[in-house]
Structures are given as structure tokens and as C-alpha cells.
Amino acid sequence: MSKNMLAQALSLAIATAGVTSLGLITQAQAAVTTADFSGLVQQVTPGVARVNVTKTISEAELANAQTAELLRQFFGDRIRIPETQSPAIEHAYGTGFFVSRDGYMLTNHHVVEGADKITVTLNDRTELDAKLIGSDERSDVAVLKVSGNNFPALPIGDSNALKVGEPVLAMGSPFGFDYSASAGIVSAKSRSFSRETSVPFIQTDVALNPGNSGGPLFNQRGQVVGINSRIFSGTGGYMGLSFSIPIDAAMDIYEQLKTTGQVARAYLGIYPQDIDRNLAEAYKLSKPQGALLTRVAPDSPAQKAGLKAGDIILQYNTIKIVESSDLLNAINRARTNDAFKIQLLRNGKPLTVTGNLVAAPSDVQAEGRDKLDSDVRLGLRLRNLTPTEKSEIAKDNKTGILITAVDPTGLAARSGLMTGDVVTNLHQKKIANVTDFSSAISSLPKKGVVTIEIIRQGIPAIIGLRIE
């Protein structure tokens, strides 16, 4: 065979092999991306409902609306925004779904928060009044109840069994377009945003938009594996990242809200952080793993069990701790009085400690309402001090309450208040507990500056709190 003929034969063989490989890749991609959910959509649609919410917007809330803020940014104090003569009515919507035949439904806390009236619209256009049984901000789960029987309850799946890459389907009312279906895959599991959320979210690439909130996320068997909760977006619309509450965690919250109307959370009293490459080398770990404790709360189960700042937790009961979120998720799913067994490293040596969790200190929202129905929303979450925390400030004849969270857009944040501050006095009124703080808020003026005394990292300070 001549060199030219040999070269032509080799070129043909290579080209043919390339076409064959490309064909195999294309077929493999098609197998992944062409899951048919049409039968599933018909099956589950009756169990999904639109949630309609009516809210009354107070004058104070209208004054702080986004349009007003934008105008002030451009024109400063030269602009005068007319005061409204009466509260405005806002209509919002989301999605919910039946979890029992006698009318119990799940949706998001943020869908029904502050609602004066809630109704649900079924797929046959029937509209029913709904009662809010309970709502939990930290998990973003709310339970509704409508009167009647024989509602099409959806089957509940196992969110722990989900695998990354598995196809999933979402149902909801994005932008008010009822019963819209969108499909995608599970992108990741156990996503945590902050300590203010108490569930490990399921991340997907399912297209979710405003109105999808509270709707069900299905696996290919038509079982609910999550509640669609939020998106990651810089525009307010879908940008490829969506997050759902695992149904296992949601059903646990559901049972508690249905039974008692509130959620009891377990408390260990630790402040963990992730371990990066540098810390792993400093602590002589083979790889970055575990949760490094930066602080242990006084008079907490962690302190009583012997945990200390600098400990590296590698295992909590049977759960291997790779990141700090693994530890937080395990504690968030636990119940009060549950036993714990923690394996850790201290100064390079393995150690095991045991103990029992207790009920978490309760946080409350800092809001007040005067006789004229004018809200003062500071944007704070607070809790009473533990006995040990009280004793620390009692040395200076002080009493107070702890700020556990600050809304970055609220009045408190604008005045410089921070998470971890201890409030000891508000508007010349001593604060010993959350009830004292609520009473003090109710007596605040509608506008002006009042003083708030705090202790920050052991140092007293006085801040001028501007009320607008």
C-alpha cells in the first residue's frame, strides 16, 4: 500500500472514530436531559395550590419603602414624601401543597409572614380560606389548614436519598402563572447560608422565580423531596441557583407546629468555623476537615461536657464532620434532651466527650406598636441572657438582653448596633429582659433620636438611635 493510500485510510479511520464517539456523547447527554415529567405533572397537580396573601402596610412601612429610599439618595432632605392618610393593602402570592387529606398544607414562612388574610386557590379554581397553624422563620416553613376532607395529599419522599445529578421537578406559580412546571437536576446538598437558617438546603438548577416559594420539589417517582424556598440572584429573577428545604426537615417542623404551634430547638452552645488548608497544616491534620470551635458559650451543654475553644470536632454521634455546616445541621435536626457523643482533637490528641442537649434560648423580634398603630421596626432579634451571662455584667450593676441578629436594612443597623451587643438601657429605661425592651419600644417617639446603652465586648457604650 502506498504512503498516500495509507494516510487516507488512517484519516478515514480517525474521522469515523471521532463521529462515533461524538454520537455516544450526544446520546449520553440526551439520556440525562430528556426526563419526561408529563405524566408526573398530571398526577401531582391537584395537590398543589396557589397561596394568596393580603397584608396591611402601615404608614411607617410605606415611609421606608424602596422608592422613598431611592428618592432620598438622589435628592437628600430636599425631597418631601407626602404622608399617606390610611394604611395600604398589599396582595402577594406564593405556592403551597397538601400533606394530609384533612386539609393541612405546607408553604414558606416568608410567603405568609405578616398576613392579615390567607386563601388558597385549587387547580379547579376553588378558593378556600386558610388558617395559619404555625410558622417558623429560621426554617422558613409554615403550616396552613383549610376546612374539608379528601384533599389530594402528595406522597412524601426521602430527601436524604437524593443524589447529586438526579432529575427533579418543581411546581408553582412564578409571577402568578399558576401550575407552571420546571425541571432540572440536584446540583448539591447540605447548603447552609448562615446561622440564622436551620436547615441544610438542597441546591438545584430548577428555574424558580417569585411565586414559586412554598411549592413542592418532586423526584422522578412523584414524591415530594423539598419545599422551594429561595433563589440566588442579583436581579430578583432566576440565575441558575435555586434552594429547597429538605422535606425530612420540613415534616419535622410540620409535626411540631401542628402539635404545639411552635418549634423547640436543641442547643449545644458552640461557635464553629471551617478549617482551611493553612489551619489544617497548623493543627497537623492530613486534610482540611472538621469544625474548629472559636468559642464555647458559658453555662451551655458544650461547656458542661468539657468542650473548649480550639477543639476540632471530627464526629458528632455517627456523623462525620467535614465542614462546620455538617455539625450545625446535625444539631438543628436534634431534639431537646438528645444525647450527644463528640469525637474531637485537642492539642493533636483524640478525645471523646458526651452530654445532653437542652432547649435553645428563645429569640424574639424587636417590634413595638403604640396606641396609634404606628410600628417601630428596629430590625433586631433578641433573647434573654443566660445565668452565666447575667453574672458577667452584674459585676457592674448592669442587666440586659443579647442582640442575636441585626437586619442590615433596619433602623438599628443604621445606628451602629451589632450582633453580640448587650442592651442595658433604652430611652432612659433599664432593660432586664425582652419584656422590658418591648415596653420601651412602645413608648418611643415616632421620629427623633433616643439613646440606647449597650455593652460591646465588655466595654460600655451609648448609641444614638435615630427613628424615622
N, C-alpha and C positions, 0 to 999 in steps of 0.2 A: 504494500500500500504506500502511495506517495506521501510526502510530508503534507502537501496541501489537503489531500483526502483525509489524512489522519486528523489534521487540525479542524476540518469541517465536522468530522464525526464527534470529536471531543466537544466542540462548541454546541452541537445539537444536543448532546447528552446533558451538558451543564444547563442549557436553556430549559430542557424538558424537566430536569430535576427541580429547577427553580420554580417552574409553573406548578408542579405537583406539590411542593412544599407550601407555596403561597395558597394553593387551593385548600390544603389541610388547615392552615392557619385561619383562613376565612371561614371555613366550616366550623372550626372550634369557637371562633368569636360569635358566630351566628347562634350556636347552641347555647351560649351564655346569655346573649342579649335578646332573644326572642321568646322568653317565657310568656305563655298565653294565660292571661288572668281573666279572660272574658267570662268564663263560667263562674269563677270565684266572685266577680263583681255582682253578677245577678243573684248569687247565693247570699251575700252578706249585706247588700244594700238596705233591706228592710230594717236591719238592726242599727243603722246609722241615722242620726238626726241632726238637724241644724239647731243650734242653741242661740236664741235671740235674747239680748240683754238690754234693759232700759236703765239708764243711770241719770241721776240728777247732779248737775255740775254746779257747785257753789260759786259765789262771786269771787272768792279768794282763788279758787282753782282757775277760773276764767282769766283773772288778772295775771296768773303765772303761765298762761298758755304760750305755746311756741311763737305764735305770730307777734304777741306783745313783746316777747323777749327779743325777737329779731328787730322789731322797730326800735326798741331801746338801744340795741347795739349800734344801729346806724345813726340815730338822732339824739341819743342820750336823754337828758331830762327835758329837752325842748319839746318832746312829743308828749301829749296828754291823751291817755286812752280813756274813753268815756266809761263810766261805771254802768253796769247792767242793772236794770230795775228789778229783775227777777231771775232766779236760777234757770239755767238752760237744761234742756233734755238731750241726752246723747243716746243714740241707738248703736249698739255694737252686736257682733255675732261671732260665733265660733262653731265648733262641732262637738258632738257627744255620741255615746253609743250605749246600748243596753247591756248590762251584765247579769240581769235577773229577769225572770218572766213577770215578776210583780212590780216592775217599773223603776228599779234602781239603775242609774246611769252614771258613767264616768265622763269627766271633761277636765279642763285645766283650771287651776285656781285663778290664773290671770284673766281667763275668759269671763268669769262671774264676779270678780273682785269689785266690791262697791255697788253691786247690782241692787236696784230697787224692785225690779220685776224680772222674772226669767220665764220664758216659754220655750218649748221645743216644737219644731216642725218635722213631722214624719215624712217618709217618702211618698205617701199618698196624699200629702198636703194637709193632713190633720194637724191642728195646732193645739197643744196641751199646756196648761200651766204647770210649772215645775217648782218644787220646793228645794231649797238648798239645805241638805242634811249636814254637811260639814265641808270645810275647805282647809287645805294645808299649804301655806306659802312655800315652805322650804322644799317640798317635793313637787309643788305645782300640780297637785291632784285635788279635784273637787268631786263631791258626790251629790247627785240630784235625784229627786224622786217624783214620778208622775203617778196619778191615780189610775188604777185599772189593773188588768191581768192579761196573761197570754201575750205579752210583748215578745218580740223575736230576739231573745238574748243571744249574744255572739259567743261562740266557743272560745275558751281561754287556753292559750298555748304556754309553752315553757320558754321564756326569754333567755334562760341560761343555756339552752340547747342551740341558740342561734350561732351560726358560723360566719366569719368574715367572708364576703363574696356571695352569700346566699341571697337569692332574689326576694324582695319584699314589696308589698303594695300598700299605699296609703289612700284613705277615703276621707273626703271633707268638702268644705265649701270655700275654696280660695276666692277672695274678692267677691264673695256672695254667689259664686256659681256652684249651686248645690250639687252634691253627689258626683264630684269630679274625682277621677281615679288617676293616680300617678304611681309609676313603678320604678324600681331601682335595685340596688344591692346594699347589703350591710357593709359599710366602709370600715368601721372599727367598733369596739365595745369598750365599756367602762370608761367613758369620757367624763371627767369631772371639771367643773368650771371654777368653783370656789367653795369655801367652807359654808357659804350661805345656801348652797344646794345640797340635798342629802341623798341624791340618787346617782348611780353611775349610768350616764346616758348612752343610748345606742346611736351611733353616728351612721347616717345613710347618705346616699346621693339622690334620694327621692325628692322630687320637686315639691316643696312646701312653700306656701305663701300665707299672708294674713287671711284668716278664716279657716285654715286647716287645723289650728290649735284645738286640742282636745279630741281630735279624731283618732280612729284606730289605725295601727300598723299591723298588717297581716303577713303571715308566712304563706308558703305555697299551698298549705293544707287548709287555708281559710281560718286559721286560728289567730286570735289577737295576741301579738307578742310585745306591743308597746303602745303608748299614747303619744301622739305627735305633739311636741311641746314648743320647740323654738328653732330658729334658723340662725346661721352665722352670716351676717350681711352688713355691708356698708351703705346700702341703698334702701333697705326695708323690704326688698324682694329677694327671691331665691338666687343664691350664688354658688350652689353646688354642695353646701354643707347643711344637713338637717339633723335634728336631735330629737330622740323619742325616749320617754320614760319606760324602762322595762316593766312589763306587765306584772312580773312577780312582785316587784316593789310596790307597784300601784295597787295591787289587790290586797297587800298587807295594810296599806294606808286606808283602803276602802273598808276593810273589816273594822278597823279601829274607829273611823269616822261614823260608820253605820251604827256601831255599838255604843260608843261614848260621846261622839261628836267632836273629839279631839284626838291628837296623836301624841302618844307617850314615847319619848326617845331615850335611848340609853346614853350614858355619859361615862367616859373614861378619864378625861381631863388631861389631854396631851396636845402638843403643838408640833406636828411632824413636818419635815421637808424632804424633798427628793435628794438623792445622792448623785452627784455628777462625777466625771472622771477624776477631777482633782481630789475631791473628798474621798473617793474610793481608794486612791493611792495613799492619802493621808491616814486613813483608817485601816490600811493594809487589807483591803477587800480584793478578791480576784476580779471583780467587775462591779460596775455601779448597780447596786441593788439594796433594798431595804428602805426603811423610813427612819431618818435621823431626828431625834427629839431635841427641839430647841428650847422647850420649856415644859415643865410639868406643873399643872395647876395645884395650888395648895389645897389641902383637905379634900383631895379627889381620890377616886379608886386607884388611879395610877400611882399617886404618891404613897398611898397605903400599901400598895403591892410592892413598893420599893423601886419603881422606875425613876430615872434621873435624866436630867438634860445631858445630852451626849451619848445616850444609849442608842443603839441601832437595832430596830425591830426587824427581824427576818421572817418570823412566822407568827400569825395570830390564830390560835386554835389550829385548824387544819389548813389554813390559807397561807400560801407562800406570799410574802410581801416583796414585790419588785419595785413598786413606786409607792409614795405616800398615799395616793388615792386608793390603792388596794386596801390599806389599813382603814382609812376613813369610810370606805364603802362597807367594809365588814362591820364596823361599829354602828353605822347608820342602819344596817339591817338587823341589828341585835335588839333584844328586849331588855327592859329593866330587870335587874337581878340575875341576868345571864352570867354564867361563869366564864372566865377567860383564862387562857394559858398562853403566855407570850414567850417566845424564844428570841433572845437578843444577844448582841455583842456589847461588852463593856470593857474598854481598855484592851480590846483584842481577845478577850476571853468569853466563851459562851456561858450564858446564864438563862435560867428559866424562872419566871415569876407567874403567880396565879392570883386571882381575886374575883370579885363580882362587880358588875356594872351597876350604876344607880340611875335614877331618873335625872335627865338633863335639866339644868336650871332654865326656867321659862323666860323667853324673850317676849317683850310686848312692843307694839308700835307706838311711838310717841305722837299722839294727836290729841288735840283738845277742841272742845266745842262750847261756845258761850251761849248766852240766852238768845242772842240774835242769830244763832245758827250760822255763825261765821267761823269756818275751820282755820286753825293754825296748824299747818303741817310742817314740822321741822325736818322730817326725813331722818328719823333716828329709830334704832331698835335698842331696847334697854332691858336689863334684868337686875334683880336684887343681888347684893353681894353675898358671898358665902361667909360663914362664921370666921374663917381664917382671914379672908379679905377685909372683913369689918374690923378685925383686931389690928390689922396693919395701919389703918387710918385712924383708929380710935386713940392711938398714941398722941395725936394732935387734936384730940377732942372733935373729930370730924365724923360725920356719917355721909352716906352717899349711895349712888347706884352706878352700874357699869354700862357704858355705851358699847354695844356689841356689833353694831353696823351703822354706817352713815351713807345715806343716799347722796351720791356726788352732785346731784342737781338740786338738792334741798337747801332750805334756809340755813340749817346747821352747818353744812359743809362750806357754804359761802362765808360763814362767820369764823371758820377755822376749827370747828370741833372735829375730833378724830376718834376712830375705833380704839378702845382701850382707855379713853378718858373716864375718870370717875367724877360724876356730877355731884357736888355737895350743896349747892345753893342756886336757886333760880328766882330772879326777880325779887330778891331780898327775902326769900322763903327757904328755910332749911329743908334739905331733901334727905329723908331716911330710907325711903322705899319708893317703888314705882307709883304707888297710890298718891304719895305726896307730889310727885312730879306731874301726874295727870291733873291734880287740883291746881297746881301752879300754872300750868298751861292755860287752864280755863279762865284764869284771871289776867292773862296777858292782854295788853292793848292791841288794837287792830293794826296799828302802824307805829313805828318808832324803834328805839334801841333799848334793850333791857340787859342787865348784867347776868352772867352765868358763871359761877365759880366752879372750878374743876381741879383735879389733881392729875397731872400727866407725868408718868414715870417718877412718881414720888415727889414732884415739885408742884406746889400750889400755883394757880394762875387764875386771872379773871378775864373773861372774854365779853366783848360787846356783841350781843345777838341782835341783828337788825331784822325786824319783822316788816314785811312788805305785803 
